[in-house]
Amino acid sequence: MSVETPGRRILLGRVLGAFGLRGELKFESWTEPREALFRYQPWILRDAQGNERQVSGARGKASGKYLVGHLPDVIDRDAAEAARGTEIYIPRDALPPPRPGEYYWADLEGLRVVNAEGIDLGTVSHLFSTGANDVLVARDDERERMIPFVQPQYVTGVDFEAGIVSVDWDADF
């Protein structure tokens, strides 16, 4: 079943597998805090084969390194194991608007990255957290650059109207 959702989607997490015997699931969440995953519903679930379905009523709580919870239509361990690897998306417009001067990582994806010398370093592919700091990944046809997302030391500005992330980063690095 295909789910029609206009606009951009945001990947918030995935199902890691079964937890227990009664259909409970382990979830990985990329929200902050991670329990916020359950606040954004309905979810668009996409399995490894690309099949999608929309579900409401997911619930859960933190348990160690991951979240443990339920999906309304998963009632036993076999169904929970079958959901392993399922990605959890929501429409971008389901997120609350960011405060002035703030933005979601997903909103940076696709912006051009330009250094202080005006050299185009590619476009923002994605961002990730290392624990010490976040990292912006800029890709062009030839290479991938990982730039610490440290403001204002390395990331000096974000201009959504121009579609540019300005960085203080050597083009050869």
Backbone torsions as a table, in degrees:
resi	resn	phi	psi	omega
1	MET	NA	128.8	178.8
2	SER	-93.8	143.3	179.8
3	VAL	-109.1	122.6	178.1
4	GLU	-88.4	113.5	175.2
5	THR	-134.5	112.2	179.9
6	PRO	-68.0	150.9	175.8
7	GLY	85.5	-171.8	-174.3
8	ARG	-80.7	147.7	176.4
9	ARG	-112.2	151.9	178.2
10	ILE	-119.1	128.4	176.5
11	LEU	-81.6	117.5	-176.9
12	LEU	-103.9	-18.1	-177.6
13	GLY	173.4	-168.0	178.3
14	ARG	-156.1	163.4	177.3
15	VAL	-86.8	126.6	-179.8
16	LEU	-89.5	-23.9	179.6
17	GLY	145.8	-166.1	-176.6
18	ALA	-79.2	153.0	173.8
19	PHE	-137.3	106.8	-178.4
20	GLY	84.3	-164.9	-172.8
21	LEU	-108.5	-11.1	-171.5
22	ARG	-103.3	25.9	177.0
23	GLY	88.1	7.2	175.9
24	GLU	-69.4	151.4	-176.9
25	LEU	-124.0	151.9	169.1
26	LYS	-98.6	132.6	-179.9
27	PHE	-119.0	144.4	167.4
28	GLU	-103.5	132.0	-177.0
29	SER	-122.1	137.9	175.9
30	TRP	-109.2	17.8	175.7
31	THR	-87.8	164.6	177.9
32	GLU	-130.4	114.1	-4.1
33	PRO	-69.5	161.0	-173.5
34	ARG	-62.3	-27.7	179.0
35	GLU	-68.4	-15.8	179.2
36	ALA	-63.3	-16.0	177.2
37	LEU	-48.8	-40.4	-175.6
38	PHE	-77.2	-12.3	178.6
39	ARG	-76.7	-25.6	-174.9
40	TYR	-97.9	99.3	179.8
41	GLN	-141.7	154.7	6.6
42	PRO	-74.4	157.6	176.5
43	TRP	-95.2	151.4	167.6
44	ILE	-108.0	113.4	-178.4
45	LEU	-96.9	130.1	-179.4
46	ARG	-123.3	118.1	-179.4
47	ASP	-86.0	177.5	-175.0
48	ALA	-62.3	-24.5	179.3
49	GLN	-87.1	-1.9	179.5
50	GLY	90.7	2.2	176.9
51	ASN	-72.3	138.9	-177.9
52	GLU	-124.5	149.3	173.3
53	ARG	-150.7	155.2	178.7
54	GLN	-104.2	139.1	-179.5
55	VAL	-140.0	141.1	174.5
56	SER	-122.4	155.4	176.2
57	GLY	94.7	11.9	174.1
58	ALA	-66.3	141.0	178.4
59	ARG	-144.9	158.8	-179.8
60	GLY	175.4	-174.3	-178.1
61	LYS	-153.0	166.4	178.1
62	ALA	-71.1	142.8	176.8
63	SER	-152.2	96.6	-178.6
64	GLY	67.6	-129.2	-176.2
65	LYS	-78.4	-11.7	-175.1
66	TYR	-137.8	-176.4	176.0
67	LEU	-102.9	149.4	175.4
68	VAL	-121.8	134.3	-178.2
69	GLY	-167.4	-166.3	-175.6
70	HIS	-128.8	147.5	164.5
71	LEU	-109.7	142.9	-173.7
72	PRO	-56.5	-32.5	-175.8
73	ASP	-101.6	9.7	177.9
74	VAL	-105.9	109.6	-171.0
75	ILE	-115.6	-6.7	178.3
76	ASP	-147.3	172.8	-176.1
77	ARG	-61.4	-38.8	-179.5
78	ASP	-61.1	-44.7	178.4
79	ALA	-65.3	-36.9	178.7
80	ALA	-65.9	-43.4	178.3
81	GLU	-65.4	-35.1	179.0
82	ALA	-65.7	-23.2	-179.6
83	ALA	-84.4	-5.8	-178.8
84	ARG	-52.1	131.5	177.8
85	GLY	87.9	-6.8	179.1
86	THR	-63.5	131.1	179.6
87	GLU	-89.8	146.1	-178.4
88	ILE	-111.6	115.5	179.3
89	TYR	-117.0	157.9	166.8
90	ILE	-137.2	157.0	173.7
91	PRO	-64.9	142.3	-179.7
92	ARG	-55.8	-36.6	-177.8
93	ASP	-73.4	-2.0	174.8
94	ALA	-81.7	-15.0	177.9
95	LEU	-79.1	144.8	176.5
96	PRO	-66.4	151.0	179.3
97	PRO	-63.3	140.8	178.1
98	PRO	-69.6	155.5	176.0
99	ARG	-70.7	160.1	178.8
100	PRO	-54.2	134.3	179.8
101	GLY	83.2	-3.1	177.9
102	GLU	-114.0	162.0	178.7
103	TYR	-159.4	161.7	175.0
104	TYR	-86.8	146.6	176.9
105	TRP	-53.0	-42.7	-177.5
106	ALA	-59.0	-28.1	179.6
107	ASP	-72.5	-18.5	178.8
108	LEU	-83.5	-23.5	-177.3
109	GLU	-60.7	130.9	-179.9
110	GLY	94.7	-12.7	176.8
111	LEU	-73.3	148.0	175.6
112	ARG	-73.4	145.2	176.8
113	VAL	-110.9	120.9	-176.2
114	VAL	-127.1	133.5	-179.9
115	ASN	-88.0	179.2	-174.7
116	ALA	-63.2	-23.4	178.0
117	GLU	-86.1	0.4	-179.9
118	GLY	84.8	10.5	-179.3
119	ILE	-83.6	129.9	179.2
120	ASP	-77.0	120.3	-178.2
121	LEU	-98.6	5.9	-179.9
122	GLY	114.5	-159.0	178.5
123	THR	-119.8	156.2	178.8
124	VAL	-68.7	118.0	176.5
125	SER	-84.0	-51.1	-179.8
126	HIS	-169.6	175.4	174.9
127	LEU	-129.2	155.0	174.8
128	PHE	-148.7	162.1	-178.6
129	SER	-104.7	137.7	177.2
130	THR	-102.8	-7.2	-173.1
131	GLY	99.5	-47.6	177.6
132	ALA	-78.1	-42.4	177.7
133	ASN	-160.4	167.9	175.7
134	ASP	-84.9	157.0	-178.7
135	VAL	-128.9	131.0	175.0
136	LEU	-95.0	129.9	178.4
137	VAL	-105.7	116.8	178.7
138	ALA	-108.6	129.5	-179.3
139	ARG	-122.3	141.7	168.2
140	ASP	-128.9	-169.1	-176.4
141	ASP	-66.3	-21.8	-173.0
142	GLU	-105.5	-30.4	-172.9
143	ARG	-157.6	174.0	177.1
144	GLU	-122.9	133.3	178.5
145	ARG	-117.2	136.3	176.0
146	MET	-108.7	114.0	-174.1
147	ILE	-114.5	123.4	178.2
148	PRO	-57.3	128.8	179.2
149	PHE	-86.1	73.1	-180.0
150	VAL	-117.9	117.6	-178.8
151	GLN	-103.0	140.4	-5.1
152	PRO	-92.6	10.0	-174.7
153	GLN	-59.3	-50.3	-177.6
154	TYR	-112.3	-40.5	175.8
155	VAL	-98.4	110.7	-172.2
156	THR	-97.4	-13.4	178.5
157	GLY	-177.6	156.5	175.2
158	VAL	-131.1	121.2	-179.9
159	ASP	-121.9	98.8	-177.9
160	PHE	-67.0	-35.4	-179.6
161	GLU	-63.3	-40.7	178.7
162	ALA	-85.2	-15.2	-178.9
163	GLY	73.1	36.9	-173.6
164	ILE	-131.4	138.1	166.3
165	VAL	-106.5	119.9	179.5
166	SER	-91.5	135.1	-178.3
167	VAL	-134.1	153.8	171.2
168	ASP	-102.8	85.9	-172.5
169	TRP	-147.4	131.9	-179.7
170	ASP	-69.2	132.6	-178.7
171	ALA	-64.0	-24.3	-179.2
172	ASP	-87.6	-6.4	-176.9
173	PHE	-91.7	NA	NA
